[in-house]
Each structure stands twice: as structure tokens, then as C-alpha cells.
Amino acid sequence: MSRVSHFNSPFLLGFDELERLLDRATKTSGDGYPPYNIERLSCNGDAGEMLQITLAVAGFSEDELDISVEENQLFIRGRQNDEGERSFLHRGIAARQFQRAFVLADGMEVKDAQLGNGLLSIRMFRPEPERIVRKIGITVTDG
């Protein structure tokens, strides 16, 4: 079965990378663990956009969480240390590892991350891009 691309238009030049990013984003949607929110924050008068991702990571400590940006993707990984000394009569709180990935737009910068009350909050900022108009000269050739 052949795949139909929306980026085959002759008016969309150089969008191959965007198509790959969209493919990657659809493949990274996982099993829903841990649950998360994404919200738009006010920028206090700064031009640009501020976003915050909040993940429910109850039971994870700071050293069991890892946040990295790799090739325009934000990765959040969690791995709890197995405590072999404990003997559970019932274990309803899962101690499982996870990985969440979010594709970031060009120019999006991760500002900081905070862990509190079982919630990991990651703030990102994208400054307003400069509007640049560049005049292209025309070279006349006779021939």
C-alpha cells in the first residue's frame, strides 16, 4: 500500500524534515503512563511563547528521573531503583520505568524543570522570531 504525503505539493519546498518529525511524533505516543498535562503560560509581557509540561511521577525521586533534548525531541525518562529489602503484602503502586518523548518546534528552548508533590514540571520558551525581509538581486545575462 503506497503512502500519500501531504507534503508533495510543489509549493511546499524543503518540508521533508517536518514530515519526518510528524512521523516520529505519532510513533512516540505510548501507553499513557505517566499521565501529563501541557499548558500555555503567560509570558509576563515578553514576546514569545511559554509552555509547560507537567507529568505525574509520584514515587520517583530527582535522581531517578532524566530529562534530555536530542535532535529537537524532549525525552523524559524515569527508572526507580528496586528495593530488594522490602517485603510487600500488596503492591498496588507500580515501580515501572517510563519514557515520554515530545517533538519540539525549531527555536523551542527548555528553560527549567521542577519536581514537587509528585509532579515534574518542565517549562519551555520560544522567543518571537525576528521578521527579516531580504531583497534578492537579479543578475541579467544576455544570451
Secondary structure in CASP SS format (residue, H / E / C, confidence):
PFRMAT SS
TARGET T0000
AUTHOR 0000-0000-0000
METHOD secondary structure of the structure
MODEL  1
M C 1.00
S C 1.00
R C 1.00
V C 1.00
S C 1.00
H C 1.00
F C 1.00
N C 1.00
S C 1.00
P C 1.00
F C 1.00
L C 1.00
L C 1.00
G C 1.00
F C 1.00
D H 1.00
E H 1.00
L H 1.00
E H 1.00
R H 1.00
L H 1.00
L H 1.00
D H 1.00
R H 1.00
A H 1.00
T H 1.00
K H 1.00
T H 1.00
S C 1.00
G C 1.00
D C 1.00
G C 1.00
Y C 1.00
P C 1.00
P C 1.00
Y E 1.00
N E 1.00
I E 1.00
E E 1.00
R E 1.00
L E 1.00
S C 1.00
C C 1.00
N C 1.00
G C 1.00
D C 1.00
A C 1.00
G E 1.00
E E 1.00
M E 1.00
L E 1.00
Q E 1.00
I E 1.00
T E 1.00
L E 1.00
A E 1.00
V C 1.00
A C 1.00
G C 1.00
F C 1.00
S C 1.00
E H 1.00
D H 1.00
E H 1.00
L E 1.00
D E 1.00
I E 1.00
S E 1.00
V E 1.00
E E 1.00
E C 1.00
N C 1.00
Q E 1.00
L E 1.00
F E 1.00
I E 1.00
R E 1.00
G E 1.00
R C 1.00
Q C 1.00
N C 1.00
D C 1.00
E C 1.00
G C 1.00
E C 1.00
R C 1.00
S C 1.00
F C 1.00
L C 1.00
H C 1.00
R C 1.00
G C 1.00
I C 1.00
A C 1.00
A C 1.00
R C 1.00
Q C 1.00
F E 1.00
Q E 1.00
R E 1.00
A E 1.00
F E 1.00
V E 1.00
L C 1.00
A C 1.00
D C 1.00
G C 1.00
M C 1.00
E E 1.00
V E 1.00
K E 1.00
D E 1.00
A E 1.00
Q E 1.00
L E 1.00
G E 1.00
N C 1.00
G C 1.00
L E 1.00
L E 1.00
S E 1.00
I E 1.00
R E 1.00
M E 1.00
F E 1.00
R E 1.00
P E 1.00
E C 1.00
P C 1.00
E C 1.00
R C 1.00
I C 1.00
V C 1.00
R C 1.00
K C 1.00
I C 1.00
G C 1.00
I C 1.00
T C 1.00
V C 1.00
T C 1.00
D C 1.00
G C 1.00
END
